[in-house]
Amino acid sequence: MNTDGKLIVPAKFDKALESDGGFAVAKTGDAFFIIAKEGSTSQIDIAGLQDVRRFSEGVAPYRANDLWGFINTKGAVVVKAAYKGVGYMSNKLAWVKNEAGQVGFINASGYMKIEAKFEAAKDFTDGVARVKSGSWSYVDASGTMITPPAADSYGKYFDGLAYAKKDGKVGFIDKKGNWVVKPAFDKVRDFSNGLAAARDGDKWGFIDNEGNWVIDPQFDAVKDFKKTSK
């Protein structure tokens, strides 16, 4: 239904995924469909089709004959199903795993932009993706590696920073792999609109991108800051 509560597409599907860019994927039985926001429905016609995931940046991963590729919003194949696994298109790149088990990144046309040389990878966020070659590190959209400082775990980049946890405390690193907020917090959330939620003991507050308290820890639970219209 639309934001007025009007049912645009009849409730006739077994399953439906969230819309992106005005297009969603739905399924009935073994058949997959593309649903446009105005309500038009078209069946995806691909031989050996087994699965279709949600759209992202105008393309959706699909699986046929046990291999993965991408379709566009018209249901046409734009990247032939030739991979053991794929991610979602994000920042104009998606990770793909070849039949040798190596992971690289392609664009929406299927061109390999970052060589398949990793053991594993995550989707791009904020122009950077996590990749694994023995240990986890990062790569930017040009293929330049970012080596983070030694830590127990790392997060995704948002607002230019990613969290990293070391010896039970959490801080943030920049896109050069340097600590910009020392690991001094018990728990954090990703940066959103210039602030990140951080927990000191059992109370949450908000810090800026230098680690300074903007709102002192005083809350039992918090959500991320969102932009609001005036």
C-alpha positions as CSV (number, residue, x, y, z in Angstrom):
1,M,0.0,0.0,0.0
2,N,1.0,3.6,-0.4
3,T,1.5,6.3,2.3
4,D,-2.2,7.1,2.1
5,G,-3.1,3.5,3.1
6,K,-4.4,2.7,-0.3
7,L,-3.7,-0.9,-1.5
8,I,-1.8,-0.5,-4.8
9,V,-0.9,-4.1,-5.4
10,P,-3.4,-6.8,-4.3
11,A,-2.3,-9.1,-1.5
12,K,-1.7,-12.2,-3.7
13,F,2.0,-13.0,-3.1
14,D,3.6,-15.5,-0.7
15,K,6.5,-13.3,0.0
16,A,7.7,-9.7,-0.8
17,L,10.9,-7.8,-0.2
18,E,11.3,-4.1,0.6
19,S,11.3,-1.6,-2.2
20,D,14.3,0.3,-3.4
21,G,14.2,3.0,-6.0
22,G,10.5,2.3,-6.6
23,F,11.0,-1.4,-7.3
24,A,10.4,-4.5,-5.2
25,V,10.7,-8.3,-5.6
26,A,7.8,-10.6,-4.7
27,K,7.3,-14.4,-5.0
28,T,4.3,-16.7,-5.5
29,G,5.1,-20.4,-5.5
30,D,8.3,-20.8,-7.7
31,A,7.6,-17.6,-9.7
32,F,9.3,-14.3,-9.0
33,F,7.9,-10.8,-9.9
34,I,9.0,-7.2,-10.0
35,I,6.6,-4.7,-8.5
36,A,6.8,-1.1,-9.5
37,K,5.6,1.6,-7.2
38,E,2.6,2.5,-9.4
39,G,1.4,-1.1,-9.1
40,S,2.5,-2.8,-12.3
41,T,3.7,-6.4,-12.0
42,S,6.0,-8.3,-14.3
43,Q,7.2,-11.9,-13.9
44,I,11.0,-12.5,-14.1
45,D,11.6,-15.0,-16.9
46,I,15.0,-16.6,-16.5
47,A,15.8,-20.2,-17.2
48,G,16.6,-22.2,-14.0
49,L,15.7,-19.3,-11.8
50,Q,15.9,-20.2,-8.1
51,D,16.0,-17.0,-6.1
52,V,15.9,-13.2,-6.4
53,R,17.0,-10.8,-3.7
54,R,16.0,-7.2,-3.1
55,F,17.0,-4.3,-5.4
56,S,19.9,-2.0,-4.6
57,E,21.1,0.8,-6.9
58,G,18.9,-0.5,-9.7
59,V,20.0,-4.1,-9.7
60,A,19.1,-7.2,-7.8
61,P,21.1,-10.4,-7.2
62,Y,19.5,-13.5,-8.7
63,R,20.4,-17.2,-8.6
64,A,20.0,-19.6,-11.5
65,N,21.4,-23.1,-11.8
66,D,23.1,-22.6,-8.4
67,L,25.1,-19.6,-9.5
68,W,24.5,-15.8,-8.9
69,G,24.3,-12.8,-11.2
70,F,22.3,-9.5,-11.4
71,I,19.1,-8.3,-13.1
72,N,17.9,-4.8,-13.7
73,T,14.5,-3.4,-12.8
74,K,13.0,-4.7,-16.1
75,G,14.0,-8.2,-15.2
76,A,16.8,-8.4,-17.8
77,V,20.1,-10.0,-17.0
78,V,22.9,-7.4,-16.7
79,V,25.4,-9.7,-15.1
80,K,25.2,-13.4,-16.1
81,A,24.9,-15.9,-13.3
82,A,28.5,-17.0,-13.0
83,Y,29.4,-16.5,-9.3
84,K,29.2,-18.7,-6.2
85,G,28.0,-15.7,-4.2
86,V,27.4,-12.0,-4.5
87,G,26.6,-9.0,-2.3
88,Y,24.3,-6.0,-2.9
89,M,25.3,-3.2,-5.2
90,S,26.4,-0.4,-2.9
91,N,28.5,2.7,-3.8
92,K,28.3,1.3,-7.4
93,L,30.2,-1.8,-6.5
94,A,29.2,-5.3,-5.3
95,W,31.4,-8.2,-4.1
96,V,31.3,-11.4,-6.0
97,K,32.9,-14.8,-5.3
98,N,34.2,-16.7,-8.3
99,E,34.2,-20.5,-8.6
100,A,37.7,-20.7,-7.2
101,G,36.4,-19.1,-4.0
102,Q,38.1,-15.8,-4.5
103,V,36.3,-12.5,-3.9
104,G,36.5,-9.2,-5.8
105,F,34.2,-6.3,-6.7
106,I,32.3,-5.6,-9.9
107,N,30.2,-2.7,-11.2
108,A,26.6,-2.9,-12.4
109,S,27.8,-3.8,-15.9
110,G,29.8,-6.8,-14.5
111,Y,33.2,-5.3,-15.0
112,M,35.7,-6.4,-12.3
113,K,36.8,-3.2,-10.7
114,I,38.7,-4.7,-7.8
115,E,40.6,-7.9,-8.5
116,A,39.2,-11.1,-7.0
117,K,41.9,-11.8,-4.5
118,F,40.2,-11.8,-1.1
119,E,38.8,-14.7,1.0
120,A,35.7,-12.8,2.0
121,A,34.2,-9.3,1.8
122,K,31.3,-7.1,3.0
123,D,29.2,-4.6,1.1
124,F,30.6,-1.1,0.6
125,T,29.5,1.7,3.0
126,D,30.7,5.2,2.8
127,G,33.1,4.4,0.0
128,V,34.9,1.6,1.9
129,A,34.4,-2.2,2.3
130,R,35.8,-4.8,4.7
131,V,37.8,-7.5,3.1
132,K,39.6,-10.6,4.4
133,S,43.0,-11.9,3.4
134,G,44.1,-13.9,6.4
135,S,42.9,-11.1,8.7
136,W,40.3,-8.4,8.1
137,S,41.2,-5.0,6.6
138,Y,39.5,-2.5,4.3
139,V,39.6,-1.5,0.7
140,D,38.3,1.7,-1.0
141,A,36.6,2.0,-4.3
142,S,39.8,2.5,-6.2
143,G,41.2,-0.7,-4.8
144,T,43.6,0.9,-2.3
145,M,44.0,-1.1,0.8
146,I,43.5,0.5,4.3
147,T,45.3,-1.3,7.1
148,P,43.6,-0.7,10.4
149,P,45.4,-0.8,13.8
150,A,45.4,-4.1,15.7
151,A,42.0,-4.7,17.2
152,D,39.7,-7.5,18.2
153,S,36.9,-6.5,15.8
154,Y,35.9,-3.7,13.3
155,G,32.7,-2.1,12.0
156,K,31.6,-0.5,8.8
157,Y,32.3,3.1,7.9
158,F,29.7,5.8,8.4
159,D,30.4,9.5,8.3
160,G,34.0,8.7,7.6
161,L,34.6,6.6,10.7
162,A,34.4,2.9,11.7
163,Y,34.3,1.5,15.2
164,A,37.0,-0.8,16.4
165,K,37.2,-2.8,19.6
166,K,40.4,-3.5,21.5
167,D,40.8,-5.1,24.9
168,G,37.1,-4.7,25.7
169,K,36.9,-1.0,24.8
170,V,35.6,0.6,21.7
171,G,36.8,3.7,19.7
172,F,36.8,4.8,16.0
173,I,39.3,4.8,13.2
174,D,39.4,7.0,10.1
175,K,39.8,6.0,6.4
176,K,43.6,6.1,6.8
177,G,43.4,3.4,9.4
178,N,44.3,5.7,12.3
179,W,42.7,5.9,15.7
180,V,40.8,9.3,15.9
181,V,38.7,8.3,18.9
182,K,40.7,6.1,21.3
183,P,39.1,2.9,22.5
184,A,37.7,4.2,25.8
185,F,33.9,3.3,25.6
186,D,32.1,0.2,26.7
187,K,29.9,0.1,23.6
188,V,29.1,2.4,20.6
189,R,26.7,2.7,17.7
190,D,27.8,3.9,14.2
191,F,28.1,7.6,13.5
192,S,24.9,9.2,12.1
193,N,24.6,12.8,11.2
194,G,27.9,13.7,13.0
195,L,27.2,12.0,16.3
196,A,27.6,8.5,17.6
197,A,25.9,6.9,20.6
198,A,28.4,5.7,23.2
199,R,28.0,3.9,26.5
200,D,30.0,4.6,29.6
201,G,29.2,1.9,32.2
202,D,25.5,1.3,31.9
203,K,24.5,4.8,30.6
204,W,24.4,6.1,27.0
205,G,25.2,9.5,25.7
206,F,26.5,10.9,22.4
207,I,30.0,11.8,21.2
208,D,31.4,13.9,18.3
209,N,34.0,12.7,15.8
210,E,36.8,13.6,18.2
211,G,35.4,11.5,21.0
212,N,34.1,14.4,23.1
213,W,30.8,14.1,24.9
214,V,28.2,16.3,23.3
215,I,25.4,14.8,25.4
216,D,26.6,13.3,28.6
217,P,25.9,9.6,29.3
218,Q,22.5,9.6,31.1
219,F,20.2,7.3,29.2
220,D,19.3,3.6,29.6
221,A,18.9,3.2,25.8
222,V,19.2,5.4,22.7
223,K,18.7,5.3,18.9
224,D,20.8,7.1,16.2
225,F,20.3,10.8,15.4
226,K,18.2,11.3,12.3
227,K,17.7,14.4,10.2
228,T,14.4,16.2,10.7
229,S,12.6,18.7,8.5
230,K,11.8,22.1,10.0
